[in-house]
Amino acid sequence: MTPEYLYELADIADPDQLWRLNGLDQQRFSPEQKRQVDMGVALRRHASDIEAVRNLPPGKSLLITPLVVGRGLSRRQSAIDTPEDIHKRAKEPQQ
C-alpha cells in the first residue's frame, strides 16, 4: 500500500479529524470516538513509516524509538547505518 492510500484510509477512518484536537478534549471522547482517533493515527503513522523507509539513503535503516511523553505515547524516527551482519542476524533464531 502506498503512503497516499494509507493517508486516504486515515481520513476515512477519522473523517472529523478528531486527532487534531488537544489531549484534554480527547479525554472526553466516547469509546467510538477514541477508536476513530486510534485508527486514523495508526494509519497515519504507518504511512509516515513507509515514506521514511522509501526516502532512506543507501546503507541506512529506519530506527523507530517509542517515547512516553506525559500520558501519551510518541515516537521518533531516525536513519541509522545498517549493520553489516544484518542478513546473518535475520536468519538466526531469536532467544
N, C-alpha and C positions, 0 to 999 in steps of 0.2 A: 504494500500500500504506500502511496506517496504521502509526503507530509501535507500537501494541499488537500488531499482527500480526507486525511485524518482531521485536519482543521475544520473541514466541512461537516464531518460527523460530530465534532465537538459542538459546533454551532447548532446542529440538530438536537443533540443531547441536552444542551443548555441554551435554548432559544432566548431566554430572558437575560442572558449574560449575568447570572447571579454571582459568578466567580469574581466579577469586578467589584462587588460590594465589600466593604471593610469587614474585618473579623467580628466586630461587635454586632453588626447587623446579621451576619451569618449565624450567630449563636441562636437567633430567634427563628431560624428556618424550621419548617416542618420536616419530618423524615424524608418525604418525597423531594422537597427542595434540596436537602443535603445530598441525596443520591444524584440529583440533577447536576449539582456542582461537582461532585466527585467524578461523575462520568466525563463531564466536559474537561475538567482539569487533567484527568488521566490521559485522555486522548490528546490534549494539547502537549503534555509532557512527552508522550511517545513521539509525536510529530517533531517536537524540538530535538529529541534524541536522534531521530533519523536524519534530520537536517545537519546536525553536528557531525554525525558519522560521515555523511556524504561530503562534508567540507574539510575533513581531516587531510592534512598533507601526508604524502607517503611516509611510511615508517612510524606513524603516530597511531595511538589507540585512544579511545574515549574512556575516561575515568569519571564515573558519576558518584559523588560523595553525598550521602544523606546527611542533612544537618537538622538538628532540633532547634527551632527558633521560638522562644516563648512556649506557647501551647501547640504550635503548628509544626509541620514537617516541611522543610525546604530541601534544596539540593544544589550542588554546584557541579558544573561540567568542566573538565579540564582535559586538554590534549597532552598526552604523555608519550615518551618514547616507547615503542613496542618492544618488549623484552625479546632478545634473540632466540630464546628457547621456548617461545610461546606455543609452537606446534607440538613440541615434546611434552610440555605441561598439559596441554589439552587432551593428550592421549593417556596420561597417567590416571590411574583410579584415584578418586577422592577418598581421603581418610577422615 
